[in-house]
Amino acid sequence: MTTDYKLAQGTLLLTGGTVLGSDGPVLADVLIEDGIITAIGQGLSAPDAEVLDVEGCTVGPGFVDLHTHLREPGKEQAETIETGTRAAALGGYTAVVAMPNTDPVLDSAFVVRAVLGLGATAMAEVAVAGAITVGRNGQELAPMAELSRLGVVLFTDDGSGVQNGGVARRALEYCRGLGVTYAEHCEDLGIAAGGVVHEGYWSSKLGLPGQPASAEEAMVARDLLLAGELGAHLHLLHLSTEGSVDLVRRAKAAGINVTAEAAPHHFTLTDESIASFDAVYKVNPPLRPAHHGDAVVAGLLDGTIDAIATDHAPHTPETKDLPFDEAPPGMLGLETSFSLSYARLVLGEGLSMEGLFDLLSTNPARIAKLDAASDRPFGQSEQGGRITVGRTANVVVIDPRATWTVEGSSLASLAQNTPYEGRKLQGVIRHTILRGEVVVRNGEPTR
Amino acid sequence: MIGPHLLSLEDLGTEGIVEILNVAESFAEVERRTMKKVPALKGKVVATLFFEESTRTRLSFETAAKRLSADVLSLSVASSSVKKGESLKDTLKTIEALGIDAVIIRHRSSGAPLQATRWLDDIHVVNAGDGWHEHPSQGLLDAFTVRQAWAQAEGVDAASTGSELFQGKRIVIVGDIAHSRVARSDVLAYQALGAHVTLCAPATLLPPSVKGWGVEVSTDLDDLLADVDLVSVLRLQAERGSGECVPSLREFTNSFGMTTARTSKLPPHALITHPGPMVRGIEIASEVADDPRCLVTTQVHNGVAVRMAVLFLLLSGGSMAFTDGEGS
């Protein structure tokens, strides 16, 4: 199935920005006509164009989130495809991959078609990850061939990992045959033993059941062995431990076909936050001590981890205002992802702006097969890469010097469960352009 | 300064703990009179909100509140809207609307009383046990009980000793430490008062990390018995899944039970405490439970005076003036 996307009609001129072009950053204007980038250069002019003065700003490819919980269908009180993609656009994203742990689960062509249909007119392009097993039950394989014919290229039971190694192996093998990617939420539930926080100092002190780092790492190790043995492509979701990063680093060195992502909250928060017993800090995988976050950062910087993914997980106030162990795990991520990553990786670690765009846009676009080189099975426009003439205008404009303060009630998501409430962040999304349409102008959504 | 809430013994420090123990001594004095009731909290309303089964703690708190002349609202979960799906937050807001001064909460989830302080305005919250986290009033009454016993043995007035009698004392806490809120509060109390604490349990029933606890850890109870002043025995929390952490109850008792044989190896002056409810024959032998050195009923008795002290200090602003002349 191809989604017939529309290019916005009209002319748009971005003037005076630093443009991430194919030969590196250049000071230039960017002309967008009927949704396509048609000229890049200094002193461009176009009569009748909408002109956006972007001096001092960085102009790059829109971000691509490999891990968004849009909650529709099933939990529309927390988020919908409409509100979730609005949050995405405000966060600089021009494409998101919707996770399949909805109700019903995205394990059938019917439901996948419905989500793609609603996504076609959304404020960011919506790709879909399908479930590996029926109802995410970890037992029977979902109709992955049928779903792949609709364009699904990523499969995951996210929310939980496939517990049975035999099922995981069979699914990986089946995915290899289809040329699609098996993506794992790594958590061995037996080892995790019902833990709701990271096992260690804070879990012991606070009397909260902990899950050890090995609960994640054991499944990372299992899947790497299986992927290596089968020659299948494995994608690892939200890696959060030092051991996981180390395992992936060694697997890549050994030639195993693996990609990995990490979420900003795992390198900007630690498990000390849980001392407040505020369930806004409850997330799965759990927040961990700082050395794990440092290892994740090292993995992002040396290419072990390919992508930053938000694991944007909206939850209604009434479900987060519960005793810590009863509340569901997850936090909002789309609107804070860039600023947090920018602060830690660019300002903190000296990563280049292009390097950050690789992590937020180019690499995730490639993993989701939304890049220019892929055949983009949903029929969507190309994402990632660099700002070049002839490309569809999926563009984000960032003001790296400006600051803003996070307020849950001002975020576009229906839910407000941000762990960064009141935090002042540097790096502001000025404009987001989707297929030539300005969907965010001066930090405000246009629809 | 104590208050406005009692959530964790960590918030009190040595001074705060000693103050509560000393105030409890004066209430214990009151208790020995014929007229046990004092008007200290007349006009105050105290609610008990227990989401978990409890006999002694609830009765103890309610008795304490009544002896201070407070009005007591007792909400039991079985008869409340909780069964109809009401959230903890809404239950708390409902009780708040009734006009209460303090709420005493027991909940199966660690941190629920701390969360309650964020959801309530101007209401004192007392933690009566939250998950595996803490049971502060139990920690206080355990410290009160052993201080009194040690003071009696030395023929001194307990209240005049501060934390002195704990210096250099060796305390072993044995049993299911990992799932025990009593263990965490006991450790904080005994540590703050200056005792040397050793936690003894099979590795699967020890907390994953005791970094910063200032305790020693042992998996060999027999090794510790010769040189100990107090053995604090904890119940195996079978309802919290500790059964899976040991091969069998028999094996647990063999290695960590306070049997008569082990008790006979203790120094003659050593004391034994147990927070109750006891499971005789598992963590403590029946003969040991009834041994005069085992303070379990004294603990229950002292619970009232200690909880009177807690409620009094939180709700009255700490003035002790009323006790003078109360008997006259």
Interface residues (C-beta under 8 A of the other chain):
Chain A: E199 G200 Y201 S203 S204 K205 L206 G207 L208 P209 G210 P212 S276 F277 D278 E318 D321 L322 P323 F324 D325 E326
Chain B: S87 L88 K89 H107 R108 S109 S110 G111 A112 L114 Q115 R118 W119 D130 G131 W132 H133 E134 R181 R184 P207 P208 S209 V210 K211 G212 W213
